Amino acid sequence: MKCEIEYYPEKYSLHYNLIPLYLQQTGWSKADEKDGAVKYYFSIDGVNKVPLTVPNPNASDFQFRLRDLIRVLEAVEKKGRKEIIESINNVDKDVWKISIAKDSAINSLSVSSFEKIIKNLKNLIEYSASAEQVAKPYFEQSLSTGKSYSKKCRIGHTFRGSYGITIETPVEEPINDTENYAQKDQYTPIGRKVTERIFRSLKLIEQEKYIEDLTSLYEESINGNICVALRNLLELSEGDIEYAVNFSPIWDAPKEMVENPKVCIKHSNISYLNEIYEKLHQEYETITNCTVIGTIIELKHIFNEEDESDYNIRILGHRAESQENDYHITLKKGDYLKACLIHTDSVKIKKNKLIEVSGNLRRTKNKWFIDSYSNFNEIHDERTSKALKSKNQAQLISFKDVDF
């Protein structure tokens, strides 16, 4: 339920139904309920208590009581009314405020530039969320987790400043079941993970930290796609960019982020972004144009309500004369269905069928991945396949040697 609070001549829109959740998450305790009004109190020192009443929306003095509620919260939290109302409305979201730095002398942006800015903000969220599904130094395309989560995010009200944009990223409510409440300490919702990853990425760029371990870098913060999005945003904006996040009280955030929620990325950071991107991209494409021959040992289809899907398989196989390894690959839908049929037939005839797939190999810790794949096919005779490849290669070399 949305209602308006009048502070003549200003009016503010408030999500009335989010007030109890906000109070619960910011330290208020429910005391009593009478005639549709709910009383809360806030303990200051364990002895003195501040009272507060959430009014009945049908009461004749509803506006007066609502203003009184905001006044009490202003006094307790030492914030302005606008900030309090925004916090209530966004209690279940982390809210990013992104703007061009105030000292940037920019009067206008082209429509196409603004459109690209929105696209890169979407990519920043999408590839951060994808990294929470599988951490990679670089993604050819975002994964299902990234696509589905970015659809849940919203652009909120603009704010006073230089091209100020508000991005609302939803988080989940904590587990209320007392039996399972301990799980909260072992679980963080995807929304909060995305917010923290973006913040760590921004802080890394702002401070231009020296990178010792690329693996921990893209597992915990930035990847190549985030680098590209941040670089594009700087180039498109033609000025330095300030990022600030207001964390939802539903989930505890790292203290250092809460106390210092603002980060400024400057044009002078572009060279550092390019340097990190090159390192991550090199890590991504370690061995190019390889063919793996093997058998399918696992099929894993990840899907969600928005019909964004990943089709993953694991192959036990080898390339050239190398030893046998497990290789992970995300297939297109048609190839995944083909893989299912091949695997089903293998089980039926009790004999592993061979497949071959070509692409770029990447190793992360103990895992091999096949990226930019092509030529996913069943092969009926490995020796024949190799001989055919050798013959075709010889013909190709002869063709190249012909003078025109």
Beta strands, then each sheet from edge to edge (+ up, - down):
strand 1: 2-7
strand 2: 10-15
strand 3: 29-34
strand 4: 37-43
strand 5: 49-54
strand 6: 93-100
strand 7: 154-155
strand 8: 162-170
strand 9: 241-246
strand 10: 262-265
strand 11: 287-302
strand 12: 310-319
strand 13: 325-331
strand 14: 354-364
strand 15: 367-379
sheet 1: 1+ 2-
sheet 2: 3+ 4- 5+
sheet 3: 7+ 8- 6+ 9- 10+
sheet 4: 11+ 12- 13+ 15+ 14- 11+
end
